[in-house]
Amino acid sequence: MERGVSFCGWKAVKDRSKSLSENQEPKSGRVYTMFHGTHLTYAKTIIDKGLEPSKDGMLGPGVYVSRNIEKAKCYPLNTDKKDKVVFKLRVRVGKVKQIDGDNHPLQKS
């Protein structure tokens, strides 16, 4: 594939999202490239039906994404590398909270 083009669903699309470095704060309403790591068995369902928010997690219910592809590659935890898939997503952020450690007072809110 040509540079700047990535596989998205069943077709290749140009990536027009802004890149967001790890130390840069996201701005509400902007679209950024982020990553979601999942198990291979869920990949086709995600492609066909989209991402479903989890019922719970470290930060409560939701869809978990990272701007760091290396972090996304770690998920799901305790899973063999051959069974992992990372989706490259265009994410439009809304209100942003920075949770930078365990037991943060806003962790589940």
Gaussian input, Z-matrix of N, CA and C with variables (Angstrom, degrees):
# hf/3-21g

backbone

0 1
 N
 C     1     B1
 C     2     B2     1     A1
 N     3     B3     2     A2     1     D1
 C     4     B4     3     A3     2     D2
 C     5     B5     4     A4     3     D3
 N     6     B6     5     A5     4     D4
 C     7     B7     6     A6     5     D5
 C     8     B8     7     A7     6     D6
 N     9     B9     8     A8     7     D7
 C    10    B10     9     A9     8     D8
 C    11    B11    10    A10     9     D9
 N    12    B12    11    A11    10    D10
 C    13    B13    12    A12    11    D11
 C    14    B14    13    A13    12    D12
 N    15    B15    14    A14    13    D13
 C    16    B16    15    A15    14    D14
 C    17    B17    16    A16    15    D15
 N    18    B18    17    A17    16    D16
 C    19    B19    18    A18    17    D17
 C    20    B20    19    A19    18    D18
 N    21    B21    20    A20    19    D19
 C    22    B22    21    A21    20    D20
 C    23    B23    22    A22    21    D21
 N    24    B24    23    A23    22    D22
 C    25    B25    24    A24    23    D23
 C    26    B26    25    A25    24    D24
 N    27    B27    26    A26    25    D25
 C    28    B28    27    A27    26    D26
 C    29    B29    28    A28    27    D27
 N    30    B30    29    A29    28    D28
 C    31    B31    30    A30    29    D29
 C    32    B32    31    A31    30    D30
 N    33    B33    32    A32    31    D31
 C    34    B34    33    A33    32    D32
 C    35    B35    34    A34    33    D33
 N    36    B36    35    A35    34    D34
 C    37    B37    36    A36    35    D35
 C    38    B38    37    A37    36    D36
 N    39    B39    38    A38    37    D37
 C    40    B40    39    A39    38    D38
 C    41    B41    40    A40    39    D39
 N    42    B42    41    A41    40    D40
 C    43    B43    42    A42    41    D41
 C    44    B44    43    A43    42    D42
 N    45    B45    44    A44    43    D43
 C    46    B46    45    A45    44    D44
 C    47    B47    46    A46    45    D45
 N    48    B48    47    A47    46    D46
 C    49    B49    48    A48    47    D47
 C    50    B50    49    A49    48    D48
 N    51    B51    50    A50    49    D49
 C    52    B52    51    A51    50    D50
 C    53    B53    52    A52    51    D51
 N    54    B54    53    A53    52    D52
 C    55    B55    54    A54    53    D53
 C    56    B56    55    A55    54    D54
 N    57    B57    56    A56    55    D55
 C    58    B58    57    A57    56    D56
 C    59    B59    58    A58    57    D57
 N    60    B60    59    A59    58    D58
 C    61    B61    60    A60    59    D59
 C    62    B62    61    A61    60    D60
 N    63    B63    62    A62    61    D61
 C    64    B64    63    A63    62    D62
 C    65    B65    64    A64    63    D63
 N    66    B66    65    A65    64    D64
 C    67    B67    66    A66    65    D65
 C    68    B68    67    A67    66    D66
 N    69    B69    68    A68    67    D67
 C    70    B70    69    A69    68    D68
 C    71    B71    70    A70    69    D69
 N    72    B72    71    A71    70    D70
 C    73    B73    72    A72    71    D71
 C    74    B74    73    A73    72    D72
 N    75    B75    74    A74    73    D73
 C    76    B76    75    A75    74    D74
 C    77    B77    76    A76    75    D75
 N    78    B78    77    A77    76    D76
 C    79    B79    78    A78    77    D77
 C    80    B80    79    A79    78    D78
 N    81    B81    80    A80    79    D79
 C    82    B82    81    A81    80    D80
 C    83    B83    82    A82    81    D81
 N    84    B84    83    A83    82    D82
 C    85    B85    84    A84    83    D83
 C    86    B86    85    A85    84    D84
 N    87    B87    86    A86    85    D85
 C    88    B88    87    A87    86    D86
 C    89    B89    88    A88    87    D87
 N    90    B90    89    A89    88    D88
 C    91    B91    90    A90    89    D89
 C    92    B92    91    A91    90    D90
 N    93    B93    92    A92    91    D91
 C    94    B94    93    A93    92    D92
 C    95    B95    94    A94    93    D93
 N    96    B96    95    A95    94    D94
 C    97    B97    96    A96    95    D95
 C    98    B98    97    A97    96    D96
 N    99    B99    98    A98    97    D97
 C   100   B100    99    A99    98    D98
 C   101   B101   100   A100    99    D99
 N   102   B102   101   A101   100   D100
 C   103   B103   102   A102   101   D101
 C   104   B104   103   A103   102   D102
 N   105   B105   104   A104   103   D103
 C   106   B106   105   A105   104   D104
 C   107   B107   106   A106   105   D105
 N   108   B108   107   A107   106   D106
 C   109   B109   108   A108   107   D107
 C   110   B110   109   A109   108   D108
 N   111   B111   110   A110   109   D109
 C   112   B112   111   A111   110   D110
 C   113   B113   112   A112   111   D111
 N   114   B114   113   A113   112   D112
 C   115   B115   114   A114   113   D113
 C   116   B116   115   A115   114   D114
 N   117   B117   116   A116   115   D115
 C   118   B118   117   A117   116   D116
 C   119   B119   118   A118   117   D117
 N   120   B120   119   A119   118   D118
 C   121   B121   120   A120   119   D119
 C   122   B122   121   A121   120   D120
 N   123   B123   122   A122   121   D121
 C   124   B124   123   A123   122   D122
 C   125   B125   124   A124   123   D123
 N   126   B126   125   A125   124   D124
 C   127   B127   126   A126   125   D125
 C   128   B128   127   A127   126   D126
 N   129   B129   128   A128   127   D127
 C   130   B130   129   A129   128   D128
 C   131   B131   130   A130   129   D129
 N   132   B132   131   A131   130   D130
 C   133   B133   132   A132   131   D131
 C   134   B134   133   A133   132   D132
 N   135   B135   134   A134   133   D133
 C   136   B136   135   A135   134   D134
 C   137   B137   136   A136   135   D135
 N   138   B138   137   A137   136   D136
 C   139   B139   138   A138   137   D137
 C   140   B140   139   A139   138   D138
 N   141   B141   140   A140   139   D139
 C   142   B142   141   A141   140   D140
 C   143   B143   142   A142   141   D141
 N   144   B144   143   A143   142   D142
 C   145   B145   144   A144   143   D143
 C   146   B146   145   A145   144   D144
 N   147   B147   146   A146   145   D145
 C   148   B148   147   A147   146   D146
 C   149   B149   148   A148   147   D147
 N   150   B150   149   A149   148   D148
 C   151   B151   150   A150   149   D149
 C   152   B152   151   A151   150   D150
 N   153   B153   152   A152   151   D151
 C   154   B154   153   A153   152   D152
 C   155   B155   154   A154   153   D153
 N   156   B156   155   A155   154   D154
 C   157   B157   156   A156   155   D155
 C   158   B158   157   A157   156   D156
 N   159   B159   158   A158   157   D157
 C   160   B160   159   A159   158   D158
 C   161   B161   160   A160   159   D159
 N   162   B162   161   A161   160   D160
 C   163   B163   162   A162   161   D161
 C   164   B164   163   A163   162   D162
 N   165   B165   164   A164   163   D163
 C   166   B166   165   A165   164   D164
 C   167   B167   166   A166   165   D165
 N   168   B168   167   A167   166   D166
 C   169   B169   168   A168   167   D167
 C   170   B170   169   A169   168   D168
 N   171   B171   170   A170   169   D169
 C   172   B172   171   A171   170   D170
 C   173   B173   172   A172   171   D171
 N   174   B174   173   A173   172   D172
 C   175   B175   174   A174   173   D173
 C   176   B176   175   A175   174   D174
 N   177   B177   176   A176   175   D175
 C   178   B178   177   A177   176   D176
 C   179   B179   178   A178   177   D177
 N   180   B180   179   A179   178   D178
 C   181   B181   180   A180   179   D179
 C   182   B182   181   A181   180   D180
 N   183   B183   182   A182   181   D181
 C   184   B184   183   A183   182   D182
 C   185   B185   184   A184   183   D183
 N   186   B186   185   A185   184   D184
 C   187   B187   186   A186   185   D185
 C   188   B188   187   A187   186   D186
 N   189   B189   188   A188   187   D187
 C   190   B190   189   A189   188   D188
 C   191   B191   190   A190   189   D189
 N   192   B192   191   A191   190   D190
 C   193   B193   192   A192   191   D191
 C   194   B194   193   A193   192   D192
 N   195   B195   194   A194   193   D193
 C   196   B196   195   A195   194   D194
 C   197   B197   196   A196   195   D195
 N   198   B198   197   A197   196   D196
 C   199   B199   198   A198   197   D197
 C   200   B200   199   A199   198   D198
 N   201   B201   200   A200   199   D199
 C   202   B202   201   A201   200   D200
 C   203   B203   202   A202   201   D201
 N   204   B204   203   A203   202   D202
 C   205   B205   204   A204   203   D203
 C   206   B206   205   A205   204   D204
 N   207   B207   206   A206   205   D205
 C   208   B208   207   A207   206   D206
 C   209   B209   208   A208   207   D207
 N   210   B210   209   A209   208   D208
 C   211   B211   210   A210   209   D209
 C   212   B212   211   A211   210   D210
 N   213   B213   212   A212   211   D211
 C   214   B214   213   A213   212   D212
 C   215   B215   214   A214   213   D213
 N   216   B216   215   A215   214   D214
 C   217   B217   216   A216   215   D215
 C   218   B218   217   A217   216   D216
 N   219   B219   218   A218   217   D217
 C   220   B220   219   A219   218   D218
 C   221   B221   220   A220   219   D219
 N   222   B222   221   A221   220   D220
 C   223   B223   222   A222   221   D221
 C   224   B224   223   A223   222   D222
 N   225   B225   224   A224   223   D223
 C   226   B226   225   A225   224   D224
 C   227   B227   226   A226   225   D225
 N   228   B228   227   A227   226   D226
 C   229   B229   228   A228   227   D227
 C   230   B230   229   A229   228   D228
 N   231   B231   230   A230   229   D229
 C   232   B232   231   A231   230   D230
 C   233   B233   232   A232   231   D231
 N   234   B234   233   A233   232   D232
 C   235   B235   234   A234   233   D233
 C   236   B236   235   A235   234   D234
 N   237   B237   236   A236   235   D235
 C   238   B238   237   A237   236   D236
 C   239   B239   238   A238   237   D237
 N   240   B240   239   A239   238   D238
 C   241   B241   240   A240   239   D239
 C   242   B242   241   A241   240   D240
 N   243   B243   242   A242   241   D241
 C   244   B244   243   A243   242   D242
 C   245   B245   244   A244   243   D243
 N   246   B246   245   A245   244   D244
 C   247   B247   246   A246   245   D245
 C   248   B248   247   A247   246   D246
 N   249   B249   248   A248   247   D247
 C   250   B250   249   A249   248   D248
 C   251   B251   250   A250   249   D249
 N   252   B252   251   A251   250   D250
 C   253   B253   252   A252   251   D251
 C   254   B254   253   A253   252   D252
 N   255   B255   254   A254   253   D253
 C   256   B256   255   A255   254   D254
 C   257   B257   256   A256   255   D255
 N   258   B258   257   A257   256   D256
 C   259   B259   258   A258   257   D257
 C   260   B260   259   A259   258   D258
 N   261   B261   260   A260   259   D259
 C   262   B262   261   A261   260   D260
 C   263   B263   262   A262   261   D261
 N   264   B264   263   A263   262   D262
 C   265   B265   264   A264   263   D263
 C   266   B266   265   A265   264   D264
 N   267   B267   266   A266   265   D265
 C   268   B268   267   A267   266   D266
 C   269   B269   268   A268   267   D267
 N   270   B270   269   A269   268   D268
 C   271   B271   270   A270   269   D269
 C   272   B272   271   A271   270   D270
 N   273   B273   272   A272   271   D271
 C   274   B274   273   A273   272   D272
 C   275   B275   274   A274   273   D273
 N   276   B276   275   A275   274   D274
 C   277   B277   276   A276   275   D275
 C   278   B278   277   A277   276   D276
 N   279   B279   278   A278   277   D277
 C   280   B280   279   A279   278   D278
 C   281   B281   280   A280   279   D279
 N   282   B282   281   A281   280   D280
 C   283   B283   282   A282   281   D281
 C   284   B284   283   A283   282   D282
 N   285   B285   284   A284   283   D283
 C   286   B286   285   A285   284   D284
 C   287   B287   286   A286   285   D285
 N   288   B288   287   A287   286   D286
 C   289   B289   288   A288   287   D287
 C   290   B290   289   A289   288   D288
 N   291   B291   290   A290   289   D289
 C   292   B292   291   A291   290   D290
 C   293   B293   292   A292   291   D291
 N   294   B294   293   A293   292   D292
 C   295   B295   294   A294   293   D293
 C   296   B296   295   A295   294   D294
 N   297   B297   296   A296   295   D295
 C   298   B298   297   A297   296   D296
 C   299   B299   298   A298   297   D297
 N   300   B300   299   A299   298   D298
 C   301   B301   300   A300   299   D299
 C   302   B302   301   A301   300   D300
 N   303   B303   302   A302   301   D301
 C   304   B304   303   A303   302   D302
 C   305   B305   304   A304   303   D303
 N   306   B306   305   A305   304   D304
 C   307   B307   306   A306   305   D305
 C   308   B308   307   A307   306   D306
 N   309   B309   308   A308   307   D307
 C   310   B310   309   A309   308   D308
 C   311   B311   310   A310   309   D309
 N   312   B312   311   A311   310   D310
 C   313   B313   312   A312   311   D311
 C   314   B314   313   A313   312   D312
 N   315   B315   314   A314   313   D313
 C   316   B316   315   A315   314   D314
 C   317   B317   316   A316   315   D315
 N   318   B318   317   A317   316   D316
 C   319   B319   318   A318   317   D317
 C   320   B320   319   A319   318   D318
 N   321   B321   320   A320   319   D319
 C   322   B322   321   A321   320   D320
 C   323   B323   322   A322   321   D321
 N   324   B324   323   A323   322   D322
 C   325   B325   324   A324   323   D323
 C   326   B326   325   A325   324   D324

   B1=1.4515
   B2=1.5189
   B3=1.3232
   B4=1.4605
   B5=1.5188
   B6=1.3235
   B7=1.4614
   B8=1.5257
   B9=1.3573
   B10=1.4557
   B11=1.5182
   B12=1.3266
   B13=1.4583
   B14=1.5163
   B15=1.3179
   B16=1.4543
   B17=1.5157
   B18=1.3351
   B19=1.4516
   B20=1.5137
   B21=1.3127
   B22=1.4597
   B23=1.5184
   B24=1.3347
   B25=1.4568
   B26=1.5093
   B27=1.3029
   B28=1.4629
   B29=1.5191
   B30=1.3377
   B31=1.4615
   B32=1.5276
   B33=1.3013
   B34=1.4568
   B35=1.5230
   B36=1.3385
   B37=1.4633
   B38=1.5214
   B39=1.3260
   B40=1.4589
   B41=1.5188
   B42=1.3235
   B43=1.4551
   B44=1.5223
   B45=1.3229
   B46=1.4599
   B47=1.5324
   B48=1.3327
   B49=1.4572
   B50=1.5191
   B51=1.2943
   B52=1.4626
   B53=1.5160
   B54=1.3147
   B55=1.4562
   B56=1.5242
   B57=1.3168
   B58=1.4512
   B59=1.5172
   B60=1.3138
   B61=1.4571
   B62=1.5246
   B63=1.3304
   B64=1.4560
   B65=1.5202
   B66=1.3117
   B67=1.4635
   B68=1.5302
   B69=1.3113
   B70=1.4567
   B71=1.5233
   B72=1.3195
   B73=1.4601
   B74=1.5296
   B75=1.3491
   B76=1.4658
   B77=1.5240
   B78=1.3165
   B79=1.4643
   B80=1.5179
   B81=1.3086
   B82=1.4587
   B83=1.5237
   B84=1.3450
   B85=1.4571
   B86=1.5119
   B87=1.3087
   B88=1.4623
   B89=1.5207
   B90=1.3243
   B91=1.4591
   B92=1.5272
   B93=1.3378
   B94=1.4532
   B95=1.5250
   B96=1.3214
   B97=1.4575
   B98=1.5217
   B99=1.3397
   B100=1.4600
   B101=1.5228
   B102=1.3225
   B103=1.4617
   B104=1.5248
   B105=1.3349
   B106=1.4696
   B107=1.5219
   B108=1.3266
   B109=1.4658
   B110=1.5124
   B111=1.3327
   B112=1.4557
   B113=1.5217
   B114=1.3195
   B115=1.4649
   B116=1.5220
   B117=1.3111
   B118=1.4624
   B119=1.5303
   B120=1.3389
   B121=1.4719
   B122=1.5282
   B123=1.3365
   B124=1.4743
   B125=1.5262
   B126=1.3171
   B127=1.4646
   B128=1.5253
   B129=1.3300
   B130=1.4674
   B131=1.5255
   B132=1.3332
   B133=1.4683
   B134=1.5198
   B135=1.3288
   B136=1.4676
   B137=1.5207
   B138=1.3264
   B139=1.4644
   B140=1.5251
   B141=1.3367
   B142=1.4636
   B143=1.5272
   B144=1.3447
   B145=1.4679
   B146=1.5253
   B147=1.3257
   B148=1.4595
   B149=1.5116
   B150=1.3071
   B151=1.4614
   B152=1.5219
   B153=1.3247
   B154=1.4652
   B155=1.5228
   B156=1.3326
   B157=1.4638
   B158=1.5296
   B159=1.3281
   B160=1.4632
   B161=1.5220
   B162=1.3140
   B163=1.4718
   B164=1.5282
   B165=1.3340
   B166=1.4563
   B167=1.5227
   B168=1.2716
   B169=1.4471
   B170=1.5111
   B171=1.3184
   B172=1.4597
   B173=1.5272
   B174=1.3274
   B175=1.4671
   B176=1.5226
   B177=1.3361
   B178=1.4545
   B179=1.5142
   B180=1.3455
   B181=1.4648
   B182=1.5291
   B183=1.3362
   B184=1.4560
   B185=1.5124
   B186=1.3258
   B187=1.4620
   B188=1.5177
   B189=1.3208
   B190=1.4552
   B191=1.5257
   B192=1.3324
   B193=1.4587
   B194=1.5240
   B195=1.3269
   B196=1.4569
   B197=1.5174
   B198=1.3142
   B199=1.4611
   B200=1.5129
   B201=1.3358
   B202=1.4566
   B203=1.5333
   B204=1.3278
   B205=1.4719
   B206=1.5290
   B207=1.3357
   B208=1.4643
   B209=1.5239
   B210=1.3076
   B211=1.4647
   B212=1.5261
   B213=1.3398
   B214=1.4707
   B215=1.5276
   B216=1.3353
   B217=1.4673
   B218=1.5279
   B219=1.3197
   B220=1.4711
   B221=1.5316
   B222=1.3188
   B223=1.4698
   B224=1.5119
   B225=1.3353
   B226=1.4608
   B227=1.5214
   B228=1.3206
   B229=1.4629
   B230=1.5246
   B231=1.3006
   B232=1.4774
   B233=1.5275
   B234=1.3310
   B235=1.4675
   B236=1.5167
   B237=1.3218
   B238=1.4613
   B239=1.5337
   B240=1.3242
   B241=1.4749
   B242=1.5186
   B243=1.3302
   B244=1.4691
   B245=1.5306
   B246=1.3270
   B247=1.4588
   B248=1.5219
   B249=1.3338
   B250=1.4646
   B251=1.5258
   B252=1.3245
   B253=1.4654
   B254=1.5258
   B255=1.3341
   B256=1.4572
   B257=1.5217
   B258=1.3240
   B259=1.4564
   B260=1.5210
   B261=1.3262
   B262=1.4606
   B263=1.5270
   B264=1.3241
   B265=1.4656
   B266=1.5173
   B267=1.3132
   B268=1.4637
   B269=1.5235
   B270=1.3293
   B271=1.4547
   B272=1.5242
   B273=1.3364
   B274=1.4706
   B275=1.5207
   B276=1.3288
   B277=1.4519
   B278=1.5218
   B279=1.3165
   B280=1.4609
   B281=1.5146
   B282=1.3304
   B283=1.4618
   B284=1.5195
   B285=1.3144
   B286=1.4569
   B287=1.5237
   B288=1.3400
   B289=1.4640
   B290=1.5114
   B291=1.3094
   B292=1.4585
   B293=1.5240
   B294=1.3252
   B295=1.4598
   B296=1.5214
   B297=1.3085
   B298=1.4670
   B299=1.5269
   B300=1.3264
   B301=1.4613
   B302=1.5190
   B303=1.3263
   B304=1.4601
   B305=1.5294
   B306=1.3271
   B307=1.4761
   B308=1.5232
   B309=1.3212
   B310=1.4491
   B311=1.5292
   B312=1.3455
   B313=1.4674
   B314=1.5312
   B315=1.3298
   B316=1.4702
   B317=1.5267
   B318=1.3381
   B319=1.4595
   B320=1.5249
   B321=1.3104
   B322=1.4602
   B323=1.5298
   B324=1.3220
   B325=1.4713
   B326=1.5202
   A1=109.91
   A2=115.45
   A3=118.67
   A4=110.49
   A5=115.49
   A6=121.52
   A7=110.08
   A8=116.90
   A9=121.16
   A10=112.92
   A11=116.73
   A12=120.83
   A13=107.08
   A14=116.48
   A15=119.50
   A16=110.21
   A17=115.20
   A18=120.90
   A19=108.57
   A20=117.99
   A21=122.70
   A22=107.47
   A23=117.06
   A24=119.15
   A25=108.21
   A26=116.48
   A27=119.87
   A28=112.46
   A29=118.19
   A30=119.09
   A31=110.45
   A32=116.36
   A33=121.52
   A34=108.25
   A35=115.98
   A36=120.44
   A37=109.15
   A38=116.05
   A39=121.05
   A40=108.78
   A41=117.64
   A42=122.16
   A43=107.80
   A44=116.28
   A45=121.32
   A46=111.69
   A47=117.84
   A48=120.23
   A49=110.44
   A50=113.90
   A51=120.33
   A52=108.56
   A53=117.02
   A54=117.62
   A55=106.88
   A56=115.22
   A57=121.95
   A58=107.31
   A59=116.77
   A60=118.90
   A61=109.62
   A62=116.25
   A63=120.50
   A64=113.31
   A65=118.22
   A66=119.64
   A67=112.21
   A68=117.97
   A69=122.21
   A70=109.84
   A71=117.23
   A72=121.96
   A73=109.97
   A74=118.26
   A75=120.12
   A76=110.42
   A77=117.19
   A78=122.22
   A79=109.23
   A80=116.92
   A81=122.99
   A82=111.21
   A83=115.92
   A84=121.39
   A85=115.02
   A86=118.52
   A87=122.03
   A88=110.71
   A89=115.98
   A90=122.19
   A91=108.24
   A92=115.91
   A93=121.88
   A94=110.46
   A95=115.95
   A96=121.27
   A97=107.43
   A98=115.88
   A99=121.92
   A100=108.22
   A101=116.55
   A102=121.49
   A103=111.07
   A104=115.30
   A105=122.21
   A106=108.69
   A107=116.57
   A108=121.53
   A109=110.50
   A110=116.80
   A111=121.08
   A112=110.25
   A113=116.01
   A114=122.31
   A115=109.09
   A116=115.85
   A117=122.60
   A118=112.41
   A119=117.79
   A120=120.35
   A121=112.76
   A122=117.71
   A123=120.89
   A124=113.04
   A125=118.09
   A126=121.64
   A127=112.99
   A128=118.56
   A129=120.30
   A130=111.19
   A131=117.17
   A132=120.42
   A133=110.50
   A134=117.13
   A135=120.52
   A136=110.42
   A137=117.56
   A138=121.24
   A139=110.52
   A140=116.94
   A141=121.27
   A142=113.65
   A143=117.31
   A144=120.62
   A145=114.92
   A146=117.02
   A147=119.79
   A148=112.05
   A149=115.05
   A150=121.23
   A151=110.05
   A152=116.01
   A153=122.40
   A154=107.73
   A155=118.51
   A156=119.31
   A157=111.29
   A158=116.22
   A159=120.53
   A160=108.85
   A161=116.28
   A162=121.28
   A163=110.29
   A164=116.96
   A165=122.19
   A166=107.83
   A167=116.61
   A168=123.00
   A169=108.74
   A170=117.29
   A171=120.71
   A172=112.54
   A173=116.62
   A174=121.23
   A175=112.19
   A176=117.74
   A177=121.37
   A178=110.67
   A179=117.37
   A180=120.82
   A181=111.18
   A182=116.47
   A183=119.41
   A184=113.05
   A185=115.65
   A186=123.29
   A187=105.97
   A188=116.04
   A189=121.69
   A190=110.61
   A191=116.12
   A192=122.48
   A193=108.18
   A194=114.95
   A195=120.59
   A196=109.12
   A197=116.42
   A198=119.38
   A199=110.34
   A200=117.21
   A201=123.44
   A202=109.40
   A203=117.58
   A204=120.96
   A205=111.42
   A206=117.96
   A207=120.06
   A208=110.73
   A209=117.76
   A210=120.89
   A211=109.80
   A212=117.53
   A213=121.24
   A214=111.01
   A215=117.19
   A216=121.23
   A217=112.40
   A218=118.72
   A219=122.69
   A220=112.22
   A221=117.29
   A222=120.59
   A223=111.86
   A224=116.02
   A225=126.92
   A226=111.21
   A227=114.98
   A228=121.18
   A229=110.02
   A230=116.46
   A231=122.63
   A232=112.98
   A233=116.46
   A234=122.48
   A235=108.44
   A236=116.90
   A237=122.04
   A238=109.97
   A239=117.23
   A240=122.42
   A241=112.57
   A242=117.54
   A243=120.38
   A244=112.21
   A245=117.65
   A246=121.85
   A247=112.89
   A248=116.81
   A249=121.03
   A250=110.86
   A251=115.85
   A252=123.42
   A253=107.23
   A254=116.97
   A255=120.66
   A256=108.30
   A257=115.77
   A258=121.78
   A259=109.13
   A260=116.11
   A261=122.11
   A262=105.78
   A263=116.32
   A264=121.47
   A265=111.62
   A266=114.94
   A267=121.01
   A268=105.22
   A269=116.55
   A270=121.99
   A271=109.39
   A272=115.37
   A273=120.50
   A274=106.36
   A275=116.99
   A276=120.33
   A277=110.95
   A278=114.37
   A279=122.28
   A280=107.90
   A281=116.39
   A282=120.12
   A283=108.46
   A284=116.68
   A285=121.68
   A286=109.51
   A287=115.42
   A288=121.95
   A289=107.42
   A290=117.41
   A291=120.64
   A292=108.22
   A293=115.77
   A294=123.07
   A295=105.50
   A296=116.68
   A297=119.51
   A298=114.13
   A299=116.76
   A300=118.73
   A301=111.35
   A302=116.10
   A303=121.21
   A304=110.12
   A305=115.49
   A306=123.28
   A307=113.46
   A308=117.20
   A309=121.99
   A310=108.14
   A311=120.26
   A312=120.85
   A313=114.67
   A314=117.99
   A315=121.19
   A316=112.32
   A317=117.67
   A318=121.99
   A319=113.62
   A320=120.66
   A321=121.80
   A322=113.00
   A323=117.50
   A324=119.34
   A325=111.81
   D1=151.50
   D2=179.67
   D3=-73.74
   D4=159.98
   D5=-178.25
   D6=-61.67
   D7=138.82
   D8=179.05
   D9=84.82
   D10=0.81
   D11=178.62
   D12=-113.21
   D13=134.35
   D14=179.81
   D15=-135.14
   D16=159.91
   D17=179.29
   D18=-75.37
   D19=127.73
   D20=-178.88
   D21=-138.53
   D22=107.48
   D23=-175.10
   D24=67.46
   D25=-126.93
   D26=-177.52
   D27=-104.00
   D28=12.49
   D29=179.56
   D30=-143.95
   D31=159.56
   D32=176.67
   D33=-87.56
   D34=138.37
   D35=179.51
   D36=-134.79
   D37=151.77
   D38=174.88
   D39=-69.73
   D40=139.10
   D41=177.92
   D42=-91.81
   D43=105.37
   D44=-178.92
   D45=-103.90
   D46=6.09
   D47=-179.47
   D48=-74.64
   D49=156.15
   D50=175.06
   D51=-75.73
   D52=144.03
   D53=173.46
   D54=-85.85
   D55=152.95
   D56=-174.45
   D57=-132.32
   D58=112.04
   D59=-179.81
   D60=-71.20
   D61=161.86
   D62=-175.31
   D63=-63.64
   D64=-26.26
   D65=-178.28
   D66=-97.40
   D67=2.45
   D68=-177.93
   D69=-94.76
   D70=135.74
   D71=178.81
   D72=-79.93
   D73=132.29
   D74=175.34
   D75=-69.95
   D76=149.76
   D77=179.16
   D78=-109.78
   D79=135.72
   D80=-178.90
   D81=-53.81
   D82=135.92
   D83=177.64
   D84=86.11
   D85=-9.58
   D86=179.38
   D87=-84.86
   D88=158.75
   D89=177.31
   D90=-110.15
   D91=129.96
   D92=-178.00
   D93=-129.76
   D94=155.24
   D95=172.36
   D96=-83.36
   D97=126.65
   D98=177.77
   D99=-139.54
   D100=175.00
   D101=-172.77
   D102=-131.38
   D103=146.94
   D104=178.17
   D105=-130.95
   D106=119.93
   D107=178.03
   D108=-94.14
   D109=136.60
   D110=-179.28
   D111=-149.89
   D112=175.81
   D113=177.60
   D114=-81.36
   D115=142.94
   D116=179.90
   D117=-51.25
   D118=-36.36
   D119=-177.74
   D120=-65.01
   D121=-20.74
   D122=-179.89
   D123=-93.85
   D124=-9.83
   D125=-172.55
   D126=-59.69
   D127=-49.26
   D128=-177.89
   D129=-63.74
   D130=-40.62
   D131=178.33
   D132=-62.09
   D133=-42.02
   D134=178.09
   D135=-63.19
   D136=-42.69
   D137=178.56
   D138=-63.04
   D139=-43.56
   D140=-176.67
   D141=-75.60
   D142=-38.69
   D143=-170.74
   D144=-119.46
   D145=-7.53
   D146=-178.26
   D147=90.75
   D148=173.64
   D149=179.78
   D150=-78.25
   D151=139.79
   D152=176.54
   D153=-109.31
   D154=132.41
   D155=176.95
   D156=-61.81
   D157=142.14
   D158=175.63
   D159=-70.60
   D160=159.70
   D161=177.37
   D162=-76.78
   D163=-28.17
   D164=-179.69
   D165=-159.89
   D166=177.00
   D167=179.04
   D168=169.73
   D169=-174.92
   D170=-178.25
   D171=-56.43
   D172=-33.03
   D173=-178.87
   D174=-111.74
   D175=14.72
   D176=-178.86
   D177=96.91
   D178=-171.44
   D179=-178.56
   D180=-65.83
   D181=149.14
   D182=176.52
   D183=151.89
   D184=-178.60
   D185=173.69
   D186=-103.51
   D187=123.36
   D188=-175.92
   D189=-95.22
   D190=126.55
   D191=177.97
   D192=-133.92
   D193=161.96
   D194=177.67
   D195=-136.60
   D196=149.17
   D197=172.58
   D198=-82.80
   D199=-5.61
   D200=-178.54
   D201=-106.58
   D202=108.97
   D203=-178.07
   D204=-61.87
   D205=-32.93
   D206=179.62
   D207=-64.41
   D208=-37.40
   D209=176.85
   D210=-67.36
   D211=-43.59
   D212=-179.94
   D213=-61.68
   D214=-33.59
   D215=179.44
   D216=-64.70
   D217=-17.67
   D218=-179.58
   D219=-78.56
   D220=-13.92
   D221=-174.22
   D222=-105.17
   D223=148.42
   D224=-6.35
   D225=-70.23
   D226=149.31
   D227=179.91
   D228=-62.63
   D229=156.24
   D230=176.75
   D231=55.41
   D232=37.37
   D233=179.18
   D234=-126.59
   D235=139.19
   D236=178.44
   D237=-61.30
   D238=142.33
   D239=-179.14
   D240=-53.13
   D241=-37.32
   D242=-177.33
   D243=-68.70
   D244=-14.34
   D245=179.71
   D246=-103.14
   D247=10.25
   D248=-178.66
   D249=-105.74
   D250=146.87
   D251=176.44
   D252=-134.80
   D253=141.10
   D254=174.24
   D255=-118.38
   D256=125.53
   D257=175.88
   D258=-93.71
   D259=135.48
   D260=172.91
   D261=-95.49
   D262=122.37
   D263=-171.53
   D264=-122.29
   D265=151.92
   D266=167.07
   D267=-98.77
   D268=118.54
   D269=-173.56
   D270=-117.16
   D271=124.20
   D272=172.97
   D273=-93.59
   D274=112.79
   D275=-175.86
   D276=-83.87
   D277=147.35
   D278=173.91
   D279=-106.07
   D280=-131.53
   D281=177.03
   D282=-67.39
   D283=136.47
   D284=-175.35
   D285=-117.86
   D286=131.20
   D287=172.61
   D288=-120.48
   D289=135.98
   D290=177.29
   D291=-96.59
   D292=116.45
   D293=175.45
   D294=-110.59
   D295=107.28
   D296=-170.61
   D297=-112.51
   D298=22.70
   D299=176.55
   D300=-178.66
   D301=161.77
   D302=177.05
   D303=-63.76
   D304=150.46
   D305=177.81
   D306=61.79
   D307=26.10
   D308=174.37
   D309=-64.86
   D310=141.42
   D311=-176.69
   D312=-60.13
   D313=-25.00
   D314=179.69
   D315=-99.85
   D316=9.10
   D317=-170.73
   D318=-53.58
   D319=-42.81
   D320=-175.86
   D321=-106.60
   D322=7.68
   D323=-177.15
   D324=-95.49

